[in-house]
């Protein structure tokens, strides 16, 4: 009797833990929504919009790295190409902002499917190097293609009216639209992570041969998460182009891929809210210490080293462990 009761008890404990985790996440999401509503009353809306775009970008990258176990050094390709396509659609084609953003997201999804189908044939550092090579191809394409504006980029992108109703030239209105896009993106990522698809992803990440032996087609799941991550990164890039009214080579440069890796590892890889915190730290430093010039990069490096040494699982990962032990 006692032998049979133990698994039941373990199962109940795991179910209770999962329920507590979901309740905590729900409370955090509610708190985040409230914070987003009141934030423009305290901070500059443009800074907040840029922060939200990069927080979504980092969360999209974390879906691939933290839950898919795939380290991409070329995620700026999808972020930047979506930015270019969205800016071109709004300025040259005259599309309204919602269709311009959708165009950018679609471009990122197609690019992700193309590059992902080739990159997943390699593993480990070879996968990372292949993604970096593809990203550099996109960078040189953006430098030479006539529609991208070369080194000048696409400037003075019109914001227009969302659905013909909301005037995005108003900073407050634009902020709440960006906040809504951000919440949609992170909630979608959360749903993906906690779906059966997400559970299989974690199994492949932890032990791919065992997952394959159970009948799962690992490469299909890898390609799916790659495309999802690229698409959501494209959503962040397309939105950012409308916000800053600019698409430039910086968006597709390899340094942008490095920044999103930094954000994810600093905040906490494989956590829901870690990449958001990491993005907030990096963008805040860039914004408030811009007068230091190149020293900002040095400060980022120092903070990254300290973060790796003191918070081996990221800031949010370590804090969540501390909270679990104390409760």
N, C-alpha and C positions, 0 to 999 in steps of 0.2 A: 504493500500500500504506500509506503513511504517512498519507494523507488519511483512509482508512477506520479506521485504528488509533486516531486521536485521539478520536472519539466513544466508542469502546469504553473507552479509558482514562478519559475523563471520567465515563462511566457507572459504571465500577468504583470510582472515587474517591468518587462520590456514594453508592454502595452501602456502601462502607466507612465513610463519615461517618455515614450513617444507622444502621449497626450499632453504631458507637461511641456514638452518642447514646442509643440504646436501652439499651446496657449501662450507661452512666452513670446514666440514669434509673432503671434497675432497682436499681442500687447505692444510689441516693438513697432510693428507696422502702423498701428493706430497712432502711437506716439510720433512716428516719423511723418505721418500725414498731417498731424496737428502742427508739428514743427515747420513743415513746408508752407502751411497756410500763414503762419505768423512771421516767418523768416524775412520776407521783404520789408516788414515794418522796422527791422533792426539792421539788416545788411543791404548792401548795394545789389539790386536785382540782377544786373549784368554778371556780376561775380557769381551769384547763386546759380544762374542759368548755365554758365560755363562749368561750374562744379557738378551740376546734375548731369550734364552731357558726359563728362568724363567718369562720373560714378556709374552711369549706365554702361559705358564702354568697358570699365574694369569688371563690372558684374558679368557682362557678356563673355569677356575673356576668361573669367573664373569658371564659367560653365564648362569651357573646354579644358582648362588646366586642372581645376580643383576637383571636378566630378568626372571628366573624361580621361584625365591623366595624360593629356597631350599638350606638350609645351610648344607653342607657336611663337616664333620670333618675327612673324610677319603680319600681325593682326592690323597694323596700320594700313595695309592694303585695302581692307574692307571699309574701315573707318574713313579713310581718305577718298577712296573712289566714290563712296556714297555721298561724301561732301561735295565732290566735283559735279557729280550727276545732278544732285539736288540743286546746287547753285546754278548750273547751266539751264536746268529745266525752268527754274523760276525767272532767270534773267533773260535768256534767249528765246525759249519757247513760250514764255509768258504764262506758265501754269500757276494755279493758285498754290499756296504753301502746302496744303495737305497732299496734293498730287505730286508736288516737287519732292516732298519727303518720301512718299511711296515709291517714286522713281529711283531715288537713291537707295532705298532699302532693297528694291528688286535687283538693282545692279550688284549690290553687295552679296545678295543671295546667289545670283548666277556665278559670280566670281568665286564665292565660297564653294559652290558645288564643283566647279571646274578644278580649282586648285586642290580642294579636299580629296577629290577622287584620285588624284595623283599622289598627294602627300601621304595618305594613310597606308600606302604600300611600304612605307619605311617606318621604323620605330626609333625611339630614343633620340639621340643627338642628330641622327640622320634626318629624322622627321623635322626637327627644329631647323636644321640647315636648309632643307628643301623649302620650308615655308619662308625663310628669310630670302632665299633666292627668288622666289615668286614675288615677294614684296618689292624687291629691288627692280624687278621687271616692271612692276606697276609704277614705281617711282620714275623710272626713265621714260615710260610711256607718258606720264603726266608732264614730264619736262618737255617732251617733244611734240605731243599731240596739239593740233591747232586750237581745239575747243577749250583747252585748259588754261590758256593764257601764259604758258611757260613759267618763267620765274616770277611774273607779276601775279599769277593766279587769276581767279575770277573775283572781281571786286564789286562793291556796291550792289550786292544781291538784294532785290526787293523782298520785303517781308509779306506784303499784301494783306488780304483779308481771309481768315480761316473760314471755310464753308461760306464765304461771301458775307459773313456776319461780323466776326471778331477782328478788329483792327489790330494787327500785330505790330504796328508802329508804336503803339502804346506799350511802354516797358512792363507795366504791371500786368496787362493782359497777356503779353508774350510770356512772362514768367509763369503764370498759372497754366498756360498751355504746355510749356516745357515740363513743369512739375507733374502734370497729368500724364504726359508721355513717359516720363521717368517712372512714375508709379506703375503704369501699365507694363513697362519693360521688366521691372524687378519682380512684380507679382507673377508675370509669365515665367520668368526664370525660376522663381520659387515653386510654381506649379510643376514645371518640368522636373526639377530636382526631386520632388516628393511624389512623382508619378511612378507607375511600374517601369516606364522607360528609364527614369532616373535611377531606379534601384538596379536595373541591369547594367547601366553605365558604371555605377560604383563597383559592381561585381567584376566587370571587365577591367576596370582600373586596378582593382586589388589583386586579381588573379585571372589573367586573360585565358591561359590554357584550361583552367577549370571551367570557366564560363563557356568556352568553346565545346568542352566535353559534355556540357549540359544541353547542348543543342543551339546555343545562341550564335548568330552570325556576327562576330565581333566587328568586322569591317563595316557592316551595314550600320551598326550603332555608332561607330566612330565617324562615319561620313555624315550621319544625321546630326550628331551633336556639333560637328564642325560647321555644317551649313547653318544650324540654328545660332551658333555663336557668331558667325560672320554676319548673319542677317541682323541680329540685335546690335552688333557693333556698327553696322550700317545705319541702323535707326539712330544711334547716338551721333554718328558723323553727319548724317543728313540734317538732323535737328540743329547741330552746332553750326552748320553752314548758314542756316536761316537766322540763327541768333546773332552771330558775329558778322553776318553779311559778307563773308569771305570764305573762299576755298583756296588753299595754298599748298605749296610743296611740303610745308611742315606737317600737314595732315598725313602724308604718305611716306614721310622720311623714316628711316629705321629707328631713329631716336624716339619716335612716337610709340613704336612697338616696345622699346625698352622701358618707356615710362609706364605703360600699362602693366608690364611685368612687375615693375617696382611697386606700383599701387596695390596690386593683388597680393604679393608676398608680404608687404609691410602690414597691410590690414589683416590678412589671414586667408591663405589659400584654402579652399574647400569649406569656407563658412559663408553664410548667406549675406551677412552685413560687413564682413571684413573688407572686401574691395571698395565698398562705399566709403568707409573710414580712411582707407589708404588713399583714395582719390581726393578726399577732403583735405588730408594733410599735405599732399603734393601740390594741389592747386592753390591752397592757402599760402604755402611758401612762395610759389611763383608769383602770386598776386601781391602779397604784402612785403616781399623782399626783392621785388624787381629792381629796385634802385641799386642793389648790390652787384648787378650784372652777372658775370660768369661765376661769382661766388655762390650763387644760388645752387648751381649744379654741384659744387663742392659740399654745400650744406646737405643737399639731398643724399649724396654719397655717404656722408657721416651718419645721417639719420638712418639710412638703410643698413649700414654696418651695425649700428647700435641695435636696430630692430632685430636683425638676424641673431645677434649675440644674446640679447635680453629676452626676445620674444621669438623663440624658434618656430612657433606655430602661428606667428602673426599676432598682432595686438589683440584682435577679437578672439582668436583661438585660445590664447593664454588666459584672457579675462574670463572666458566662458568656463574654462577648467577650474579656475579659482572659485567662481560662483557655484559650480556644481559641488565642489568640496565643502564650501562653507554652508550650503543649504542642507 
